[in-house]
């Protein structure tokens, strides 16, 4: 029997709301409508950059080094050689005067490796400067990516212990105390996602636990709206989520959103319900392939196994023009396999899902 569960807000509807087309079931107060119609400036749309900035660290020197590379991308696309050279110069300056301050925050077991990475980054920046002088964009892009990967590794090594407190009421749910990488084999190719337990420990933990159980293996995509939503996780039979074999109960997963600057996630309600608008989130819907928990339209805490990929192109509707942020819990991002994700439809399915990194960060209550 074909099941249709109105789990997630249509992005098309969200955008229509912003431009004044409303339906009674989704009508917003005028105040939020006005605010949500305003663009939020230049948002970061690179999923790996979002993940780097979402790391719970407080070292301005490594952030300055990261900034010099992250913000170079627009200048590279536009061939603005002056600003590109200035970014490389900024990176060199950070490396020349701030290495001790960077290493000070790295966990002892990684300090030697971090020192090696910083030395490699110095060499990479030197090669980048030569490429800038030659206006060799391909080499600059390659070195930028290599530098950012190394910066990200150093940043992750600054997290000495899990920094977030999870409410006791969710002690019965799996949680991910860090990050994990999941590979999805689909009928259109492989997709790699990184799920973030620093900012969404319960939503990420639930997903990783279900992947580890083989729950998603063989499941079809039940909703595939062109350019908008790709949804999966609806099991066979009458249930619309995961039934825990121990408790025989539906595993309900709460709304979970980490506001930028907060040390603990906000649970149990949408940001709109809390009267919070235009907030900066650590895990926003800015990136193509953002992975979020689907839920019933009338229950912010009724999600379970169904998840969706956000497939909207933010070049067509920049962040700030959609109403997804704060309504659904993002817990990960697609970092590889965009072509496969673009090709998937309701005729496709997940062949298998596997945790390839970070399984040791999963904690499942006994």
C-alpha positions as CSV (number, residue, x, y, z in Angstrom):
1,X,0.0,0.0,0.0
2,X,1.4,3.4,-1.0
3,X,1.9,5.6,2.0
4,X,2.1,9.3,1.9
5,X,3.2,11.0,5.1
6,X,3.2,14.8,5.0
7,X,6.6,14.9,6.8
8,X,8.5,18.0,5.6
9,X,7.7,21.5,4.5
10,X,7.9,22.0,0.8
11,X,10.7,24.4,-0.1
12,X,8.6,25.7,-2.9
13,X,5.9,26.6,-0.4
14,X,8.5,28.2,1.9
15,X,9.7,30.4,-0.9
16,X,6.1,31.2,-1.9
17,X,5.5,32.3,1.7
18,X,8.4,34.7,1.5
19,X,7.0,36.3,-1.6
20,X,3.5,36.6,-0.3
21,X,1.6,33.4,-1.4
22,X,0.2,31.8,1.7
23,X,-2.0,28.9,2.7
24,X,-4.0,28.8,5.9
25,X,-2.2,25.8,7.3
26,X,1.2,27.4,6.9
27,X,0.3,31.1,7.4
28,X,2.9,33.0,9.4
29,X,2.5,36.0,11.7
30,X,3.2,39.2,9.7
31,X,6.3,40.0,11.8
32,X,8.0,36.7,10.9
33,X,6.9,37.0,7.3
34,X,8.5,40.4,7.0
35,X,11.8,39.3,8.6
36,X,12.0,36.1,6.7
37,X,11.8,38.0,3.4
38,X,15.1,39.7,4.1
39,X,18.3,38.3,2.7
40,X,21.0,37.6,5.3
41,X,24.0,38.7,3.3
42,X,26.7,36.4,2.0
43,X,26.0,33.0,3.6
44,X,28.5,30.1,3.4
45,X,27.2,27.5,1.0
46,X,30.2,25.1,1.0
47,X,29.2,22.1,3.2
48,X,32.7,21.5,4.3
49,X,33.2,25.1,5.2
50,X,30.0,25.0,7.3
51,X,31.3,22.0,9.1
52,X,34.6,23.6,9.8
53,X,33.0,26.7,11.2
54,X,30.6,24.6,13.3
55,X,33.4,23.0,15.3
56,X,33.2,24.1,18.9
57,X,36.6,25.7,19.2
58,X,37.8,29.2,20.4
59,X,41.1,29.9,18.8
60,X,41.1,33.1,16.8
61,X,44.4,32.5,15.1
62,X,43.4,29.2,13.4
63,X,40.1,30.9,12.5
64,X,42.0,33.7,10.9
65,X,44.0,31.2,8.9
66,X,40.9,29.5,7.8
67,X,39.2,32.8,6.9
68,X,42.0,33.7,4.6
69,X,41.3,30.6,2.5
70,X,37.6,30.3,2.8
71,X,36.9,33.8,1.6
72,X,39.2,33.5,-1.3
73,X,36.7,31.4,-3.3
74,X,34.6,34.3,-4.6
75,X,37.6,36.3,-5.6
76,X,39.0,33.2,-7.4
77,X,35.8,32.8,-9.4
78,X,35.8,36.5,-10.3
79,X,39.6,36.5,-11.0
80,X,40.1,39.4,-8.6
81,X,43.9,38.9,-8.3
82,X,44.5,41.8,-5.8
83,X,42.2,40.3,-3.1
84,X,43.5,36.8,-3.8
85,X,47.0,37.9,-3.2
86,X,45.9,39.7,0.0
87,X,44.3,36.5,1.3
88,X,47.5,34.6,0.7
89,X,49.5,37.3,2.4
90,X,47.2,37.2,5.4
91,X,47.7,33.4,5.7
92,X,51.5,33.9,5.6
93,X,51.2,36.5,8.4
94,X,49.2,34.2,10.6
95,X,51.7,31.4,10.1
96,X,54.7,33.6,10.8
97,X,53.4,35.0,14.1
98,X,50.7,32.7,15.5
99,X,51.8,29.1,15.3
100,X,52.5,28.9,19.0
101,X,49.1,30.3,19.8
102,X,47.5,27.7,17.5
103,X,49.5,24.8,18.9
104,X,48.6,25.9,22.5
105,X,45.0,24.7,22.0
106,X,45.8,21.4,20.3
107,X,45.4,18.3,22.4
108,X,48.8,17.0,23.5
109,X,48.6,13.7,21.5
110,X,48.2,15.7,18.3
111,X,50.7,18.5,18.8
112,X,53.5,17.0,16.9
113,X,51.3,16.2,13.9
114,X,49.7,19.7,14.1
115,X,53.2,21.2,13.9
116,X,53.9,19.1,10.8
117,X,50.7,20.2,9.2
118,X,51.5,23.9,9.9
119,X,54.8,23.4,8.2
120,X,53.1,21.8,5.2
121,X,50.6,24.7,5.1
122,X,53.5,27.2,5.0
123,X,54.9,25.3,2.0
124,X,51.4,25.2,0.4
125,X,51.0,28.9,0.8
126,X,54.4,29.5,-0.8
127,X,53.3,27.4,-3.8
128,X,50.0,29.3,-3.9
129,X,51.8,32.7,-4.0
130,X,53.8,31.5,-7.1
131,X,50.5,30.3,-8.7
132,X,48.9,33.7,-8.0
133,X,51.8,35.5,-9.6
134,X,51.3,33.2,-12.7
135,X,47.5,33.6,-12.5
136,X,47.2,29.8,-12.3
137,X,43.7,29.3,-10.9
138,X,43.8,25.5,-11.0
139,X,46.8,25.3,-8.8
140,X,45.4,27.9,-6.4
141,X,42.1,26.0,-6.1
142,X,44.1,22.7,-5.4
143,X,46.3,24.3,-2.8
144,X,43.4,26.1,-1.2
145,X,41.5,22.8,-0.7
146,X,44.7,21.1,0.7
147,X,45.3,23.9,3.1
148,X,41.7,23.9,4.3
149,X,41.7,20.1,4.8
150,X,44.8,20.5,7.0
151,X,43.3,23.5,8.9
152,X,40.2,21.4,9.6
153,X,42.3,18.6,11.0
154,X,44.1,21.0,13.4
155,X,40.8,22.5,14.4
156,X,39.3,19.1,15.2
157,X,42.3,18.3,17.3
158,X,41.5,21.4,19.5
159,X,38.5,19.6,21.0
160,X,39.8,17.9,24.1
161,X,36.4,16.7,25.4
162,X,32.8,16.6,24.3
163,X,31.6,20.2,24.9
164,X,27.8,19.9,24.9
165,X,25.4,19.0,27.6
166,X,22.5,16.8,26.5
167,X,19.2,17.1,28.5
168,X,18.6,14.1,30.8
169,X,15.2,13.5,29.2
170,X,16.9,12.2,26.1
171,X,19.2,9.8,28.0
172,X,17.3,6.9,26.4
173,X,18.3,7.9,22.9
174,X,21.5,7.2,21.0
175,X,23.8,10.1,20.7
176,X,26.8,10.9,18.6
177,X,29.6,12.5,20.7
178,X,31.6,13.9,17.7
179,X,31.3,13.3,14.0
180,X,30.8,10.4,11.7
181,X,31.1,9.8,8.0
182,X,28.4,7.6,6.3
183,X,28.6,6.2,2.7
184,X,25.3,5.6,1.0
185,X,25.3,3.3,-2.0
186,X,22.3,4.1,-4.2
187,X,21.0,3.1,-7.6
188,X,22.5,6.3,-9.0
189,X,25.9,6.1,-7.4
190,X,27.6,6.7,-4.1
191,X,26.9,9.6,-1.7
192,X,29.1,10.5,1.3
193,X,27.7,12.5,4.2
194,X,29.3,13.8,7.4
195,X,26.9,13.9,10.4
196,X,27.7,16.3,13.2
197,X,27.2,15.2,16.8
198,X,28.8,18.3,18.2
199,X,25.8,20.4,17.1
200,X,23.0,17.8,16.7
201,X,24.0,14.8,19.0
202,X,20.6,13.2,19.2
203,X,19.6,13.6,15.6
204,X,23.0,12.5,14.4
205,X,23.2,9.7,16.9
206,X,19.8,8.3,15.8
207,X,20.8,8.3,12.2
208,X,24.2,6.6,12.8
209,X,22.5,4.0,15.0
210,X,20.0,3.2,12.3
211,X,22.7,3.0,9.6
212,X,24.6,0.6,11.8
213,X,21.5,-1.5,12.2
214,X,21.1,-1.7,8.4
215,X,17.8,0.0,8.7
216,X,18.2,2.1,5.5
217,X,19.5,-0.8,3.3
218,X,17.1,-1.4,0.5
219,X,14.7,1.5,1.3
220,X,13.3,3.6,-1.5
221,X,13.2,7.3,-1.8
222,X,9.6,8.1,-0.9
223,X,9.5,11.7,-1.8
224,X,11.5,13.4,-4.6
225,X,10.5,16.9,-5.5
226,X,12.6,18.3,-8.4
227,X,15.2,20.8,-7.0
228,X,13.8,20.7,-3.5
229,X,13.5,17.6,-1.4
230,X,14.7,13.9,-1.5
231,X,13.3,11.9,1.3
232,X,13.9,8.3,2.6
233,X,13.6,6.2,5.7
234,X,10.0,5.1,5.6
235,X,10.1,1.4,6.5
236,X,7.9,-1.3,5.0
237,X,4.6,-1.9,6.7
238,X,2.2,0.5,8.5
239,X,4.8,2.2,10.7
240,X,6.2,5.5,9.6
241,X,9.4,5.4,11.7
242,X,11.7,3.1,13.7
243,X,10.2,0.8,16.2
244,X,12.8,0.0,18.9
245,X,12.9,-3.8,19.2
246,X,13.7,-3.6,22.9
247,X,10.8,-1.3,23.9
248,X,8.5,-2.1,21.0
249,X,7.9,1.7,20.9
250,X,8.2,4.3,18.1
251,X,11.5,6.1,18.6
252,X,10.6,9.8,18.6
253,X,13.5,12.2,18.0
254,X,13.2,15.8,19.2
255,X,13.8,19.0,17.3
256,X,17.4,20.0,17.9
257,X,18.9,23.2,16.8
258,X,22.3,24.8,17.8
259,X,22.2,28.6,17.6
260,X,25.5,30.2,16.8
261,X,27.3,31.1,19.9
262,X,25.4,28.7,22.2
263,X,27.0,25.8,24.0
264,X,23.9,23.7,24.2
265,X,21.3,23.0,21.5
266,X,17.7,24.2,21.7
267,X,15.3,21.2,22.0
268,X,11.6,20.5,21.6
269,X,10.3,23.4,19.5
270,X,10.9,25.2,16.2
271,X,12.6,28.6,16.4
272,X,9.4,30.2,15.1
273,X,7.5,28.6,18.0
274,X,10.0,30.2,20.3
275,X,9.7,33.6,18.7
276,X,13.3,33.5,17.3
277,X,13.7,34.8,13.7
278,X,16.7,35.3,11.5
279,X,19.0,33.5,13.9
280,X,22.4,32.3,12.8
281,X,22.6,28.5,13.1
282,X,25.6,26.4,13.3
283,X,24.0,23.9,10.9
284,X,21.9,25.9,8.4
285,X,20.2,24.8,5.2
286,X,22.7,26.9,3.2
287,X,24.4,24.0,1.4
288,X,23.0,21.7,-1.3
289,X,22.7,18.3,0.1
290,X,22.0,19.3,3.7
291,X,20.6,16.3,5.6
292,X,17.8,16.8,8.0
293,X,15.2,14.9,10.1
294,X,11.8,14.7,8.5
295,X,8.8,15.0,10.9
296,X,5.0,15.4,10.9
297,X,3.8,18.9,10.1
298,X,2.1,19.2,13.4
299,X,4.7,17.7,15.7
300,X,8.2,19.2,16.1
301,X,9.3,16.2,18.1
302,X,7.7,13.4,16.0
303,X,10.6,12.6,13.7
304,X,12.1,9.1,13.7
305,X,13.8,7.4,10.9
306,X,12.7,9.5,7.9
307,X,15.3,12.0,6.7
308,X,15.6,14.3,3.7
309,X,18.2,15.9,1.6
310,X,17.8,19.5,0.8
311,X,18.4,19.8,-3.0
312,X,17.6,23.5,-3.6
313,X,20.2,25.6,-5.4
314,X,21.0,28.6,-3.2
315,X,22.3,30.4,-6.3
316,X,18.6,30.6,-7.3
317,X,17.3,31.6,-3.9
318,X,20.0,32.8,-1.5
319,X,19.9,31.8,2.1
320,X,17.6,34.1,4.0
321,X,14.8,33.6,1.4
322,X,13.7,30.2,2.6
323,X,11.9,29.2,5.8
324,X,13.6,25.9,6.4
325,X,16.1,27.1,9.0
326,X,14.8,26.6,12.5
327,X,11.8,24.5,11.3
328,X,13.8,21.2,10.8
329,X,16.9,19.8,12.4
330,X,19.9,19.7,10.1
331,X,22.4,17.1,11.3
332,X,24.7,16.6,8.4
333,X,25.9,17.5,4.9
334,X,26.7,15.8,1.6
335,X,30.4,16.2,1.1
336,X,30.7,13.9,-2.0
337,X,28.4,12.5,-4.6
338,X,26.5,15.5,-5.6
339,X,25.9,14.1,-9.1
340,X,24.3,11.0,-7.7
341,X,22.1,13.1,-5.4
342,X,21.0,15.2,-8.3
343,X,20.0,12.2,-10.3
344,X,17.9,10.4,-7.6
345,X,14.2,10.1,-8.0
346,X,11.3,8.1,-6.4
347,X,12.3,5.2,-8.8
348,X,15.6,4.9,-6.9
349,X,16.6,3.4,-3.6
350,X,19.4,3.1,-1.1
351,X,21.3,-0.2,-1.7
352,X,23.3,0.0,1.5
353,X,24.5,2.5,4.1
354,X,27.7,2.1,6.1
355,X,29.5,4.1,8.8
356,X,33.0,4.4,7.5
357,X,34.4,6.8,10.1
358,X,33.5,7.9,13.6
359,X,31.5,4.9,14.8
360,X,33.4,5.0,18.0
361,X,31.6,8.4,18.7
362,X,28.2,6.6,18.9
363,X,26.8,6.0,22.3
364,X,23.8,3.7,22.5
365,X,22.0,3.4,25.9
366,X,22.1,-0.1,27.3
